[in-house]
Amino acid sequence: MRQLLVLIISLYCLPVGAQASIQDHIRDFARDPELAGAQMSISVVEVASGRLVGAHQGQTACIPASIQKLLTTAVAMDVLGPDHHFRTQLIITGEVTKQGVLEGDVYIVGGGDPSLGSPYLDGVPGLEATLDRWRERLHAAGIKRINGRIIGDGSYFGSDGPAAGWPWSDIGNYYGVGAFGLNLHENFYFLDFLQRGREGAIPPVQRTRPEVPNLKLTNELRSGPKGSGDQAYIYGAPFGYDNYVRGTIPVGSGRFTIKGALPDPPLFAAQALCRHLEAGGISVAQPAASDRELGSGRTVPGRVVDTYESPALSVLVDRTNLRSLNLYAEALLREINKSRGSERHALTETAGVTDWLKTAGLPTSSVSLEDGSGLATRNFFSADFMTSFLRHQASAERWRESIPLAGRTGSMRGFLKGTAAEGKLWAKSGSLGAARSYAGYATQPDGTELAFTIMVNNFTIESQDLRKKMHALMLQFCRN
């Protein structure tokens, strides 16, 4: 009893300053036995002063995954400007006769817009509305028949869609779509399966939405346990229409949908418009084609019958970071390089981003970038570098709006609700295989703003369990 009384008095008399610091929480996180063997890099600094608040191996380079999008979008906002727009043109060649016959071709000339025909972005006409627009423009030009063909021209960015270093298991899926000069419907299709009630059974393919002509899907999918989620992967190469579906979807009795990468977005755009015109009474004499099939850059001068502008770059940056879309980040990287005068074969290179970082005076000795999105497996940099970058960007208010806010927006909308972090923690997440990361800003109770980066590589616990531990650590940034 006497010992218990002494312990109670001792605890009661502890000074306020004895509460655990951010460094204490970082130390406990790094020493978690469930993360034994993992590689980490953590850095937390005060934005105003640059004072180091806490760190663990802050100079160690790690695979960042999608927090790399923060770099690409910041450079795009600065180099291209928040009001930059991508343009897509509809061009006709040849003459239109009195009978309404176009003695020539129709080109859909892409300008790199990643949002064209997006099914998700507010204010953007979806696929059907985009096709309606183009059909109306051709009808307004007096065209009732096309004696040539519809050609999807993606030569603006060339044929190098997916970035170098992207895994084979990714590039057939919606998150591994390449960025082309002509993109449509965010370069993906919905693939519907009919679920089966027995584990191990093959769930049959119901359909693709929209239709993807000539796509051949070999279905090797199986039914997994109830509640196991989407564990399905589509294996296919760019411009390749012979694809395989492997993995599992959960047992059930309804429809289960995954998303795949369009093999050839410029060709798909031409085919979709061709079908839409035929259905609307405008016949097309020859099959749809792409500029790649006909020879890159063969667009000839003609009459522009429609010019469509994307939303402002700032809106596209919001979608890039809030929803972590690789397509948008890669399109921004290519547009940055395009603005620097890079040739088409060099548009996927990252020198433009690293040059910007160096010019900003940031420490780039730990930085190696292979793409704009973070999907490549040979991207790496340190937490110290990333927090230096975040300090540099702290006053870029419009860019900062694109970072998910805990309990409120984007990928953080459903997390840390009702805690001290809700509305006080801006965090871009990254996840790639055995790499998980967060980077952003946290506001403390006294109003002090922190910039932080947490990267964990080579972990063996379940990804969602690590995410919970990282959220718990970030919560402490808003409490201390």
C-alpha positions in Angstrom: 0.0 0.0 0.0 2.8 2.4 0.9 4.5 1.7 -2.5 1.3 2.3 -4.4 0.9 5.7 -2.5 4.4 6.7 -3.4 3.8 5.9 -7.1 0.5 7.9 -7.1 2.2 10.9 -5.5 5.1 10.7 -8.0 2.8 10.6 -11.0 0.8 13.5 -9.7 3.9 15.6 -9.2 5.3 15.0 -12.7 5.9 18.4 -14.4 3.9 19.2 -17.5 7.0 19.1 -19.6 7.4 15.4 -18.9 4.7 14.5 -21.3 5.9 12.5 -24.3 7.4 14.7 -27.1 7.0 14.2 -30.8 10.5 12.7 -30.8 9.4 10.2 -28.1 6.5 9.1 -30.3 8.7 8.8 -33.3 11.2 6.7 -31.3 8.3 4.4 -30.1 7.1 4.1 -33.7 10.6 3.2 -35.0 11.0 0.6 -32.2 7.7 -1.1 -32.8 8.5 -4.8 -32.8 6.0 -5.4 -35.6 8.2 -3.1 -37.8 11.4 -4.9 -37.0 13.6 -5.0 -40.1 11.7 -2.3 -42.0 13.6 0.7 -43.4 12.3 4.0 -42.3 13.0 7.7 -42.8 11.1 10.2 -40.7 11.5 14.0 -40.4 9.3 16.6 -38.7 10.3 20.3 -38.7 8.7 23.6 -37.8 7.8 25.4 -41.0 8.6 28.9 -39.9 12.0 28.3 -38.2 13.2 25.1 -39.7 13.8 23.7 -36.2 14.0 19.9 -36.2 11.2 18.6 -34.0 11.7 14.9 -34.4 13.4 12.5 -36.8 14.5 8.9 -37.3 17.1 8.2 -40.0 16.0 11.4 -41.8 18.8 11.2 -44.3 18.0 7.6 -45.4 16.6 7.4 -48.9 13.3 5.4 -49.3 10.9 4.6 -52.0 8.3 7.4 -51.6 5.4 6.0 -53.7 2.7 8.6 -54.4 3.9 11.4 -52.1 6.2 12.1 -55.1 3.1 13.6 -56.8 3.6 16.6 -54.5 6.8 17.3 -56.3 5.4 17.0 -59.8 2.3 19.1 -59.1 4.3 21.9 -57.4 6.6 22.1 -60.4 3.7 22.1 -62.8 1.9 24.9 -60.9 5.0 27.0 -61.1 6.3 26.2 -64.6 2.9 26.0 -66.4 0.8 28.2 -64.2 -2.4 27.4 -62.4 -4.5 28.7 -65.3 -2.8 26.5 -67.9 -5.3 24.5 -70.1 -4.9 21.5 -72.3 -6.6 21.6 -75.7 -8.2 19.0 -77.9 -9.2 19.8 -81.4 -11.5 18.1 -84.0 -10.1 18.7 -87.5 -11.5 17.8 -90.9 -9.4 17.5 -94.0 -10.7 17.7 -97.5 -13.9 19.3 -98.8 -17.5 18.9 -97.8 -19.7 18.4 -100.9 -23.2 19.9 -101.3 -24.6 16.5 -100.6 -22.8 16.5 -97.1 -20.0 14.1 -98.0 -16.6 14.8 -96.5 -14.0 13.8 -99.0 -11.4 13.4 -96.4 -10.7 12.4 -92.8 -11.6 13.5 -89.3 -8.8 13.9 -86.8 -9.2 14.0 -83.0 -6.0 15.8 -82.2 -5.0 15.4 -78.6 -3.2 18.0 -76.5 -2.4 15.8 -73.6 -5.5 16.5 -71.5 -5.8 13.7 -68.9 -9.3 14.7 -68.0 -11.0 14.5 -71.4 -14.2 12.5 -71.0 -13.6 11.8 -67.3 -16.4 10.0 -65.6 -15.5 11.5 -62.3 -14.3 15.1 -62.6 -17.1 17.7 -61.9 -17.8 20.1 -64.7 -16.1 17.9 -67.3 -18.3 16.3 -70.0 -18.2 12.5 -69.7 -17.5 10.1 -72.5 -21.0 10.2 -74.1 -21.3 13.9 -73.7 -17.9 14.4 -75.4 -18.9 12.2 -78.3 -22.2 14.0 -78.6 -20.3 17.3 -78.8 -18.0 16.1 -81.6 -21.0 14.6 -83.5 -22.8 17.9 -83.2 -19.8 19.9 -84.5 -19.5 17.6 -87.5 -23.2 17.9 -88.2 -23.0 21.6 -87.9 -20.2 21.5 -90.6 -22.8 19.9 -92.9 -21.3 16.4 -92.8 -23.7 13.5 -93.4 -21.1 11.0 -94.6 -17.3 10.6 -94.3 -15.5 9.0 -97.2 -12.3 8.7 -95.2 -11.8 7.6 -91.6 -11.7 8.8 -88.0 -8.2 9.2 -86.8 -7.1 9.5 -83.1 -4.0 11.6 -83.1 -1.9 11.1 -79.9 1.4 12.4 -81.4 1.5 15.3 -79.0 3.2 13.1 -76.4 4.3 10.3 -78.7 3.8 6.6 -78.1 5.6 6.2 -74.8 2.6 5.9 -72.5 3.5 4.0 -69.3 6.7 5.3 -67.7 9.9 3.3 -67.6 10.2 1.1 -64.5 6.5 0.5 -64.0 5.8 -3.1 -62.9 4.2 -5.6 -65.3 1.5 -6.3 -62.8 0.4 -2.6 -62.8 0.3 -1.5 -66.5 -2.8 -3.5 -67.4 -4.8 -1.9 -64.6 -6.5 1.4 -64.2 -3.8 2.9 -62.0 -1.1 1.9 -64.5 -2.6 3.6 -67.5 -0.1 5.5 -69.6 -0.3 9.2 -70.5 -0.8 9.7 -74.2 -1.2 12.8 -76.4 -4.9 11.8 -76.7 -6.5 10.4 -73.5 -10.2 9.6 -73.1 -12.2 8.4 -70.1 -9.1 8.6 -68.1 -7.8 5.7 -70.2 -9.6 3.0 -68.4 -12.6 0.7 -68.8 -14.9 -1.0 -66.3 -14.8 -4.8 -66.3 -17.9 -6.4 -64.8 -17.9 -9.9 -63.4 -20.8 -12.1 -62.1 -19.9 -13.3 -58.6 -20.1 -16.9 -57.7 -21.1 -18.4 -54.3 -18.3 -21.0 -54.0 -14.7 -20.3 -53.3 -12.4 -21.3 -56.2 -15.2 -21.0 -58.8 -14.5 -18.8 -61.9 -16.6 -15.7 -61.9 -17.6 -15.1 -65.6 -17.0 -11.8 -67.4 -20.2 -10.0 -68.0 -19.0 -7.0 -70.1 -16.7 -4.1 -70.4 -18.0 -0.5 -70.1 -17.4 1.2 -72.5 -16.9 -1.4 -75.3 -13.3 -1.9 -76.2 -13.1 -3.3 -79.7 -10.8 -6.3 -80.3 -10.0 -6.7 -76.6 -9.5 -10.4 -75.7 -9.6 -11.3 -72.0 -8.4 -14.7 -70.9 -10.2 -15.1 -67.5 -8.1 -17.0 -65.0 -9.8 -15.3 -62.0 -11.1 -17.2 -59.0 -13.6 -16.6 -56.3 -11.9 -15.7 -52.9 -13.3 -15.6 -49.4 -16.2 -13.4 -48.5 -15.0 -9.8 -47.8 -11.6 -10.4 -49.3 -12.0 -7.4 -51.7 -10.5 -6.7 -55.1 -7.4 -8.9 -55.5 -7.8 -9.1 -59.3 -5.1 -7.9 -61.7 -5.2 -7.5 -65.5 -2.0 -8.3 -67.3 -1.6 -6.6 -70.7 0.9 -4.5 -72.5 0.4 -1.1 -74.2 -1.1 -1.5 -77.6 -1.7 -5.2 -76.8 -5.2 -6.6 -76.9 -4.5 -10.1 -75.7 -4.9 -9.6 -71.9 -5.1 -12.0 -68.9 -7.1 -11.5 -65.7 -5.7 -13.2 -62.6 -6.2 -13.2 -58.8 -9.5 -13.2 -56.9 -12.7 -11.3 -56.2 -14.9 -12.2 -53.2 -17.7 -14.8 -53.4 -21.2 -13.3 -53.6 -24.3 -13.2 -55.7 -24.1 -9.8 -57.5 -21.9 -7.9 -59.9 -18.3 -7.1 -59.1 -16.4 -4.4 -61.0 -12.7 -3.8 -61.5 -11.0 -1.4 -63.9 -8.5 -2.0 -66.7 -6.2 0.1 -68.8 -7.2 0.9 -72.4 -4.5 -0.7 -74.6 -4.5 2.2 -77.1 -6.4 5.4 -76.0 -5.9 7.3 -79.3 -7.3 4.4 -81.2 -10.1 3.9 -78.7 -11.1 7.5 -79.1 -11.3 7.2 -82.9 -13.3 3.9 -82.6 -15.7 5.4 -80.0 -16.4 8.4 -82.2 -16.8 6.3 -85.3 -19.5 4.1 -83.6 -21.2 7.2 -82.2 -21.4 8.8 -85.6 -22.7 5.7 -87.2 -25.4 5.4 -84.5 -26.3 9.1 -85.1 -26.7 8.7 -88.8 -23.3 9.9 -90.1 -21.7 7.0 -91.9 -17.9 6.5 -92.1 -16.4 4.7 -95.1 -13.2 3.4 -93.6 -12.2 1.8 -90.2 -11.0 4.0 -87.4 -7.3 4.3 -86.9 -4.6 6.1 -84.9 -1.7 8.3 -85.9 0.6 5.5 -84.7 -0.8 3.0 -87.1 -0.7 5.5 -90.0 2.8 6.9 -89.1 3.4 9.3 -86.2 2.7 13.0 -86.8 1.0 12.6 -90.1 -1.8 15.1 -89.3 -2.2 17.3 -92.3 -3.5 20.9 -92.2 -7.3 21.1 -92.2 -10.3 23.0 -90.8 -10.7 23.1 -87.0 -14.4 22.4 -86.2 -14.0 22.2 -82.5 -11.6 23.1 -79.8 -12.2 21.8 -76.3 -10.3 23.2 -73.3 -9.6 21.3 -70.1 -10.3 22.7 -66.7 -7.5 24.9 -65.3 -4.3 23.2 -64.3 -5.1 24.0 -60.6 -8.2 21.8 -60.9 -6.3 19.0 -62.4 -3.7 19.3 -59.7 -6.5 18.9 -57.1 -7.6 15.6 -58.8 -3.9 14.5 -59.0 -3.2 14.8 -55.3 -6.7 14.4 -53.7 -7.3 11.1 -55.6 -3.7 10.2 -56.3 -4.1 9.6 -60.0 -1.0 8.5 -61.8 -2.3 9.4 -65.3 -2.7 13.1 -64.3 0.8 13.2 -62.7 2.4 11.7 -65.8 0.5 14.1 -68.1 1.8 17.0 -66.0 5.4 15.7 -66.2 5.2 15.5 -70.0 3.6 18.9 -70.3 6.4 20.4 -68.1 9.0 18.9 -70.4 7.0 20.0 -73.5 7.1 23.6 -72.2 10.9 23.3 -71.8 11.3 22.4 -75.4 12.0 18.7 -74.9 11.7 16.4 -77.9 9.0 13.7 -77.8 11.4 10.9 -77.0 12.4 12.8 -73.8 9.0 13.8 -72.5 9.0 11.1 -69.8 12.3 12.2 -68.3 12.5 13.8 -64.9 15.3 16.3 -65.4 12.9 19.2 -65.6 11.7 18.4 -62.0 15.1 17.9 -60.5 16.4 21.0 -62.2 13.6 23.0 -60.6 14.4 21.5 -57.2 18.0 22.5 -57.5 17.1 26.0 -58.6 14.9 26.3 -55.5 18.0 25.5 -53.4 16.8 22.2 -52.2 19.2 19.4 -51.2 18.8 16.8 -54.0 21.8 14.5 -53.3 19.4 11.8 -52.1 16.9 12.3 -54.9 16.4 9.8 -57.8 13.2 10.2 -59.9 12.1 7.8 -62.7 8.5 9.1 -63.3 6.1 11.8 -62.2 3.7 9.8 -60.2 5.7 7.6 -57.9 4.6 4.3 -59.4 8.1 3.3 -60.6 10.0 1.2 -58.1 13.4 3.0 -58.5 12.2 6.4 -57.2 13.8 7.3 -53.9 14.6 10.3 -51.7 15.0 11.0 -48.0 12.5 12.4 -45.5 14.9 15.3 -44.8 14.7 16.3 -48.4 10.9 16.1 -48.5 10.4 18.2 -45.4 12.8 20.8 -46.9 10.6 20.8 -50.0 7.5 21.1 -47.9 8.9 24.1 -46.1 9.8 25.7 -49.5 6.2 25.2 -50.6 4.5 26.2 -47.4 3.3 29.6 -48.8 1.9 28.1 -52.1 -1.7 28.2 -50.9 -3.4 27.1 -54.1 -1.1 24.0 -54.4 -1.6 23.2 -50.7 -5.3 23.0 -51.2 -4.7 19.9 -53.3 -3.3 18.0 -50.3 -5.9 15.7 -48.6 -7.2 17.1 -45.3 -7.8 14.7 -42.4 -11.5 14.0 -41.9 -12.5 16.3 -44.7 -11.1 15.8 -48.3 -9.5 13.3 -50.7 -7.9 10.1 -49.5 -7.9 11.4 -45.9 -11.6 12.1 -45.8 -12.5 9.0 -43.9 -9.6 9.0 -41.4 -9.0 10.7 -38.1 -12.5 12.2 -37.9 -13.4 13.5 -34.5 -9.7 13.7 -33.4 -7.3 16.6 -32.9 -6.1 16.0 -36.4 -9.4 16.6 -38.2 -9.1 19.8 -40.2 -5.5 20.3 -38.9 -3.6 17.6 -40.7 -2.8 17.8 -44.5 -1.4 14.5 -45.6 -0.6 13.0 -49.1 -0.4 9.3 -48.9 1.7 6.8 -50.9 1.4 3.1 -51.2 3.4 0.7 -53.4 4.0 -2.9 -52.6 6.0 -2.9 -49.3 6.4 0.9 -49.3 4.0 3.2 -47.5 4.4 6.9 -46.9 2.8 10.2 -45.8 3.9 13.8 -46.2 2.3 17.1 -45.5 1.6 19.7 -42.8 0.2 19.6 -39.2 -1.0 22.4 -37.0 -0.3 22.2 -33.3 -2.7 23.5 -30.6 -0.6 26.7 -30.2 -0.8 27.3 -34.0 2.7 26.2 -34.8 2.8 24.6 -38.2 4.9 21.5 -38.8 6.1 19.9 -42.1 6.5 16.1 -41.8 7.5 13.1 -43.9 7.1 9.4 -42.8 8.3 6.7 -45.1 8.4 3.0 -44.3 9.8 0.4 -46.7 10.2 -3.4 -46.6 7.6 -4.0 -43.9 6.0 -7.4 -43.3 2.8 -6.5 -41.5 -0.5 -5.9 -43.3 -0.6 -2.6 -45.1 -3.7 -1.4 -43.3 -2.2 -2.2 -39.9 0.8 0.0 -40.8 -1.5 2.7 -41.9 -3.2 2.7 -38.5 0.2 3.1 -36.8 1.2 5.9 -39.1 -2.2 7.7 -38.5 -1.6 7.4 -34.7 1.8 9.0 -35.1 0.5 11.8 -37.3 -2.2 12.4 -34.7 0.5 13.2 -32.1 1.8 15.9 -34.4 -1.5 17.8 -33.8 -1.5 17.2 -30.1 1.9 18.2 -28.8 
